């Protein structure tokens, strides 16, 4: 099984190298790992061990962030190493203030794993949700380093529960403890004799609530809103952008609404092409000048990173991207502000989406006219909209606390 794993991962990393000649993300993946050994050695040479957090990408970082913040608050001298697999996480958070060093994770191999761990000498290792690297996990375990996975969630269609998933089941056995989001995940793991498991919930709820309570004001967005309801497209792809453009052509939605679009791909050419297809007065965020009046602007395209979760605070409704592809992006960042949230049919991997749909607090749609119908119902019945907002607040309050559960478990190790 290890041979197959090495072949598969070898082909995967080779494929990224080939793709780097014509794909910017793949190029960043390769470039970011050059000289990792010397850079890591220099950055950590005066460290006496550390706590190492690893995240696949930006979404997983947002899940790990509340625990990093709690740890640094209680133990400010504790060194934090933060690694990412994906450029979309690293590029946004490479200057994260609470991490003492941020780096890409080297490709998983026995040699890389040994070298990496020899340098950083971690006292505690925390992987967030979806990263299952065999050699890193095996060597961490072999060296008896406390090793945790947080906010993970499992489904019966995953490789761990297939007859050919022995190697991945072995990876699970390497962990000291797994903190899962729900009871179903715990049952699935117990069924394959993985019993070092407890239910903590999802740390993202703590993160989005903390963000809501420490909101940064965006004067540009306040200026743009001008007292009108805003429909925001969050991390959208072409399908969601097309749906928003369809809505803009309806008389009420053309006259009475404003729109913020935050594309998943903020490439300048894509954003300019999107702007040219929109039938309303549209501006790119990077085109704005401080003195600009935005009262007459109807559509604002945010073509920069890091503003989406704050933009939700100014919106009234949200269409979240990814639901017509492999799966929806983060809906909690929007829902925490009480927004009715819409997304495509590919949402079943997101536990919170299933829960919110069951409670009629979020809506899966296939066409733009469905969004129109829902919004018109909310707009004509303010009481229903207010009840919706209160119900979401109750939902979030019931879900908070995962960070505290996990921290209490690991604090003794940190001490």
N, C-alpha and C positions, 0 to 999 in steps of 0.2 A: 504493500500500500504506500510506503514511503517513496518508493521508486516512481509510482504513478503520480504522487503528489509533486515530486520534484520535476517530473516531466511537464505536468500541467502548469505549474507556476513558472517554470523556465520558459515555456512557450508564451505564457501570458506576458512576462516581463520583456521577452524578445519582441512580442507584438507591439508593446508600448514603444519600444525603441524604434521600430519601423515607422509607427504612426507619428513619431516626433518630427519626422521630416515634413509633414504637412498638417499637423494638428498642434495648435498652440498649447492646449492643456497637456498633451502627451510630452511636448517639448519641455514644459515647465516641470513635469514629473521627473524627466531625465536630468535636466540641468540642476534641479534642486538637490539631487543626490550626489552630485559630483563632489569629491573631496569631503564626504560626510565624516570620514574617520578622523582626519586631521582637525576639522572644524569642531567636532564634538570633543576631542581631546583637549583642545585649547580652551573651549568654553567652560569645561567642567574641571579643569586641573586643580583648582583649590577647593573643590567640593569634598565634603565628608559624607558621601552617600546622598540620596535624594528620594523624593517620591516621584515616580514616573507615571504620567497620564498619557494614554494613547487613544487617539480618536481617528476614525476613518476620514471624516470630513467635517464640514461646518455644523451640520445637524447634530452629530454626535458630540462635538465640542460644546454645543449649547446644553446638552444633557450633563456633561461632565463639569461644566462651569460652576454650578452652585456648590459642588463639593470642593472644587479648587478654592473658591472664595471662602468657604467655611474653614477649610484647613489653614489657609493663609491668615485668616482673622485670628484663629486660636494659636497658631504656631508660625508667627511671621518670619522666623529664621529658617524655617524648613525650606530647603531647596526644591523647586518644582521644575522637572523636565516635562515638556509638552511636545509630543510628536504627532504628525499627521501622515496619513497615507496619500491623500488627494490634494492637489494644488488648490482646489476650491476652498479647502479648510486652511491650508498653510498660508496662502497669499492674503487672506483676510485677517488672520490672527497671528502673523509672524512677529508682531510687536506687542502681543498681549502682555499687559503690565504685570500681572500676577505670576507669570511664568518667568523663571530665571533664565531659561533658554528654550527656544522653539526650533524644532528641526523636523525634516522628513524622516520617516521610518525607512531604514535600508530594506532592500529586498530580503525576503525570508530565506535564509540558508543557514546551515550549521555554523559556518565560519563567521558570517555577519552577526549572528545572534551572540556567539561567544565574545567576539570583539566588542560589540556594543555594550554588553553587560559587564565585561571586564573594565570598561572605561567608567561607566556611570555608577556602578556598585549600588543599585537601588536597595532601599530598605523596605519599600512597598511599591507594588506595581498595580495600576488600575487601568484596565481596558474598558472602553465605553461601548456597549451595545453590540455592534456588528464588526468585530475583527477577530478572525480565528486563524492565527498564524502558528503552524505546527512547531517549527524549530524554536522560535522565541518562547512559546509556551512551555515546551519541553525543558528547555535549559533553565528557565525561571523556576520551574517546579523542581528540577534536579538540584538546584542550589538552595532550595528551601526558603525562597523569598516569598513573603506573603503576597498572594496574587488574586485579584478580584476582577470580576466583570460586573458592571452596574447598568441598571435600566435595560437589561436584555429582555427580549420577548421571543417566544418560540411558537412555531406552528407545525402541525404534523406533516406538512409537505416539505419540510426542510431536510437537508442531507443527513442530519444527526439521526433521523428516525427511519432511514432507508436501510435495506440489507447491505448496501455498499458503503455505508457511512461509518465504518469502524474507526477510521483514522480521525474523523471529526468527533466521534464519541470519546476517543482518547484525549483529544484537545480539551474537552470539557472536564475530563478527570484530572487534568493538570492544575485546575484552578483551586485555590484555597476555599473560595466561596463565590457563588453566583447570586446576585440580587436581581430577581426577576420582577416584571411589571404586574403579573397577575397569577391567579390560581391555576389557570389552564397551562401556563408555561411550567409551573412547578410540577403538575401532574405528569406532563409529557417527560420531563427530566427524570422524575422518580420512576417512571415506567421503564426507562433504560438504565436504571440503577445509578443515576446521578442524584445523590441525596444531600450534598453540601449546598443546599439551596434555601433561600428564604424570599418571601414576597415583600418588596419594599415600595412598589409603585414606580412612577415615572418622574425622574428629577426635572423633566422639562416643565412640569406644572409649577415647581418652585421657581424655575428660571423666568418663565413668562410673567408670573405674578410679581417677582422682584423687579423686572424691567418696567412693568406697568406702574409700580409704586415709586420708581426713580426715573420718571420719564424726562427725556431731554426735549426742550422746546425747539421746534423748527419754524422760525418766523416765516420762511419762504412758503411753507405749506399752509400756515395760518393765513397768509396773504392770498394764496391761491384759492383757498376754500370759499372765502367771501360769502359765508352764510348759506351756501348751497350743499345739498347732500352729495357725498362722494362715493362712487363705486370704484374700488381699488382692485386691480389685477395683480396678485402677488406671485412672483416667480413663475410667470406665464410662458407658455410656448405658443407656437403659431396658432394652434387650435383655439386657445382661450383668447388670444388677441383678436382673432377673426370674430369670435362671439361678441366681444366688447364693441367692435366696429359695427356689427349688426345692430346692437342695442342703440348705439349713437345715432342711428338713422331713424329711430322711432321718434315721433314728434315730442312726446313728453320727456323722453330721455335725452333728446337733443337740446331742449330748451331749459329744462329744470335741473339737470344733473351736471356734475363735473366728474372727471376720471383721472385717476393716477394709475399708470401702468409701470410695473417693475418687472421687466423681462428676466427670465432665467439666464438668457444670454445677453449680456450688456455690451456686446461687440458694437462698436460705433456704426459700422455699416448696417447691421441688422436694425439698430434703433433709428437710423436715418430713413431706411426703407419703410419701417413701420410708421414713422411720422408722416411720410409721403402718402401712405394709404388711408390715413385717418381723415374723415370729411369735416372735422371741426378744427378750430384754432388750437394748434398744438405746439408745445415747446419741449425741448430736451433740457433736463436739469442742468447739464454742463454748459448750456448756452446762456443761462440766466445771468443777469448782472444785478448787483445789489439794489440799484435804483429802479429796476423794472417793476411796472405795475402788472399784476397777474389777474386783475378783475375780469378782463375780457378773454383770458386764456381758459379754454374748456378742458384741455387734456394736457397732463404733465407726464412725460416719460422719464422715469428715474434711471438714468444710465450710469450709475455709480454704485459701489458696494457699500453696504452697512446701514442703509436708511430704511429698509423695508419694514422692520418690526416697529419702528417709531412712526412711520407713515400710517400704520393701521389705526393709531390713536385719533387721527383726523378723519377717518373714513366712517361710512354708515353701513356699507355692504362690501363683501369681499368675494372675489372669484379667485380661487387658488389653483395654480398650475400643476400639471403632472397627472391629472386624473384621466387623461386620454392617452397616456403613455404607460410607463411601468408602475406608477404609483404616485399619489399626491405628495406635495411638499407640506411643510409644517402649517397645519391649520390652527394650532393652539395660539400662535402669535397674534392671529386676527381675532379668534373667538374670545380671548381673554378681555378684549375691549367691548364685549357684548354684541359683536357684529353677527348678523346672519351670514353664514359662510356657505359658498357654493363650490362644487368641484365635480369633475367627471366621474365615470363609473368605476375606474380602477382605484378603489380606496380600501379594499378588504385587508390589506396588510397593516393598515393603521387602526389600531384598537380604538383610539379616541374618536375616529371618524364613525366607526360602527356604533359606538355608544351615543354620540351626539345625534346621529340619524335616528336611532331608536327613540330618543327623547324629543325628536322633531326640533332639534336645535342646530342642525346643519342639513344641507340638502344636496343630494347627488342629482346632477342634471345631464342631459344629452344635447340640448339645443338652447339657443339664446332666448327663445320665447318663454322657456320655463323660468329662467331668471327673471324675466320681465313680469311674469305672473306673480311670482313670490314677492318681488319688490313692490308691485302695485298694491298687493294685499297689506303689506306692512305700512306703506305710505298712507293708505286710506284708513288705517286703524291703529293710531298711536298707542292705544292701550295694549294691543297685542305685541307691538314692538317693545314696549317697556317690560311686559311680562317675560318676553324672550330674553331680554338683557338680565333681568333678575334671576331667571332660571340658569343662565350661563354662569353668573356669579356664584350661585349655590354649587353648581357642578365643580367649579375650580376650587372652591373652598374645601370641598370634600376630598379632593385629590392631592392637596398639598401635604408635604411632610416626608417625602421619600429621602431627601437629603439628610435630614436629622436621623432617620432610621439607619442609613448607611454609615454616617459619621460616627454614631455611637459604637458601631461594630469595629471600626478601624482605628478609633482614637487610641486605644491601648497600644497598638503597634507603633503609632506615631510617637507616643510618649516614650 
